[in-house]
Amino acid sequence: MMMNLRRILLSILGAASLALPASAQSHFAWGAEAGGSIDVSGNDMSSFDINAFFGYKNRFLDIAGVGAGINMMVSNSCRTFPFYAIVRTSFRSTPSLCFLDLRTGCALNNMSDNTSQTTFYISPGLGFNLAISSKFKSYFSVAYTYNGMSSYGSEHGVTEINHGDHLVSARFGVTF
């Protein structure tokens, strides 16, 4: 399972690197965001989320790189640490109000019974730029997030998670 996740992540990073031309217009970019996720699968895994990422940007890509996050569940002691490749674009070379945000990789899940799981993670979303300058962009995004976590035991019995955890995520962030 872990080897498949590594292959997926390396494939995505390879594809992202092909999208970046070796020109003077590409340069380093980084960003951070905070938000929350509402569990729509009934697993009681709604969370407060913090993410950071870095990579390169050019005229067509707002960012292509890697990122990591901390998702702290609000109703139990579970924690999720997603590690992902990120690609964000508006499909235009000029500034745009909307953009597509795609993240995929793996999530390290620390469950409330002190066990860990490494699972598939994907989060496609749609974002809206709030402020744009030559140095930074602030934005709001809404995304569907899937974490492939499975059932786990706790002092109260087994917590059943069927077919992974499905969430709706909202994020405020800034990129430089």
C-alpha positions in Angstrom: 0.0 0.0 0.0 2.8 2.5 0.9 4.7 1.7 -2.3 1.6 2.4 -4.4 1.2 5.8 -2.6 4.9 6.6 -3.2 4.5 5.7 -6.9 1.4 7.9 -7.2 3.1 10.8 -5.5 6.2 10.5 -7.6 4.1 10.3 -10.8 2.3 13.5 -9.9 5.5 15.3 -9.0 7.0 14.2 -12.4 3.9 15.5 -14.2 4.0 18.8 -12.3 7.7 19.3 -13.2 7.0 18.7 -16.9 4.4 21.5 -16.8 7.1 24.0 -15.7 9.2 25.4 -18.5 12.8 26.2 -17.9 12.5 29.9 -18.4 13.2 33.0 -16.4 9.4 33.4 -15.9 9.2 30.4 -13.5 10.2 31.2 -9.9 9.9 29.9 -6.3 6.5 30.2 -4.6 5.1 29.3 -1.2 1.9 29.6 0.8 0.0 28.9 3.9 -3.7 28.5 4.7 -6.1 27.8 7.5 -9.6 26.4 7.4 -11.9 23.6 8.3 -13.5 20.4 6.9 -17.0 19.2 7.5 -17.4 15.4 7.5 -20.2 14.5 5.2 -19.8 10.7 5.5 -21.1 10.5 9.1 -17.7 9.4 10.7 -17.5 12.4 13.1 -14.2 13.5 11.7 -14.8 17.2 11.1 -11.6 19.1 11.6 -9.7 22.4 11.9 -7.0 22.4 9.1 -3.6 24.2 8.6 -1.6 23.7 5.4 1.7 24.9 4.0 3.2 24.3 0.5 6.0 25.4 -1.8 6.9 24.9 -5.4 7.3 27.0 -8.6 4.9 29.3 -10.4 4.8 30.8 -13.9 2.3 32.5 -16.1 0.0 29.5 -16.4 0.4 27.8 -13.0 -0.2 29.6 -9.7 1.8 26.8 -8.1 3.1 23.3 -8.8 4.8 21.7 -5.9 4.4 19.8 -2.6 2.7 20.5 0.6 1.8 19.2 4.0 -1.0 19.8 6.6 -2.3 19.2 10.0 -6.0 18.3 10.4 -7.1 18.2 14.0 -10.5 16.6 14.5 -12.8 18.7 16.7 -14.9 15.9 18.3 -12.2 13.3 19.0 -8.4 13.0 19.5 -7.6 11.9 15.9 -5.1 13.8 13.8 -4.4 13.6 10.1 -1.2 14.7 8.4 -1.7 14.9 4.6 1.4 15.1 2.4 0.6 16.0 -1.2 1.5 17.3 -4.6 -0.3 20.5 -5.4 -1.2 22.0 -8.8 -3.2 25.3 -8.9 -4.1 27.0 -12.2 -6.7 29.3 -13.7 -5.8 28.0 -17.2 -5.0 31.6 -18.2 -1.8 33.6 -18.5 -3.6 36.7 -17.1 -5.0 37.2 -13.6 -8.3 35.5 -13.0 -10.9 35.5 -10.3 -11.3 31.7 -10.1 -8.8 28.8 -10.2 -8.6 25.0 -9.9 -6.7 23.5 -7.0 -5.8 19.8 -7.0 -3.9 18.0 -4.2 -3.1 14.3 -4.1 -0.8 12.2 -2.1 -1.0 10.3 1.2 -2.3 11.0 4.7 -0.8 9.7 7.9 -3.7 9.2 10.3 -3.1 9.0 14.0 -6.2 7.5 15.5 -7.7 7.9 19.0 -6.7 4.3 19.9 -3.0 5.2 19.4 -2.7 3.3 16.1 -1.6 4.8 12.8 -2.8 4.4 9.2 -1.2 5.6 5.9 -3.9 6.2 3.3 -4.6 7.7 -0.1 -5.5 11.4 0.0 -7.0 13.6 -2.7 -8.6 17.1 -2.6 -9.9 18.8 -5.8 -11.3 22.2 -5.3 -12.3 25.6 -6.7 -10.8 28.8 -5.4 -11.5 32.5 -5.6 -8.8 35.2 -5.5 -9.6 37.9 -2.9 -6.6 40.2 -3.4 -3.8 40.1 -6.0 -0.6 42.1 -6.1 2.8 41.5 -7.7 4.1 40.0 -4.4 1.2 37.9 -3.1 -2.3 36.5 -3.6 -5.0 35.9 -0.9 -7.8 33.5 -1.7 -10.7 31.5 -0.4 -11.3 27.9 -1.7 -13.9 25.2 -1.3 -12.9 21.6 -1.9 -14.0 18.0 -1.7 -11.5 16.0 0.4 -11.2 12.2 0.4 -9.1 10.4 3.1 -9.0 6.6 2.6 -8.9 5.8 6.4 -10.5 2.6 7.6 -12.2 1.5 10.8 -10.2 1.5 14.0 -10.7 0.5 17.7 -10.9 2.7 20.7 -11.8 2.4 24.4 -15.5 2.7 23.4 -15.3 -0.1 20.8 -14.7 -0.1 17.1 -15.3 3.1 15.1 -16.6 2.1 11.8 -15.4 4.0 8.8 -16.7 2.5 5.5 -15.2 3.5 2.2 -13.0 6.2 3.6 -13.7 9.7 5.0 -15.4 12.3 2.8 -15.2 15.9 3.7 -16.1 19.4 2.4 -13.2 21.8 3.1 -13.1 25.6 3.2 -9.7 27.3 3.3 -8.4 30.9 3.5 -4.9 31.3 2.4 -2.1 33.4 0.9 0.6 32.6 -1.6 3.9 34.6 -2.2 
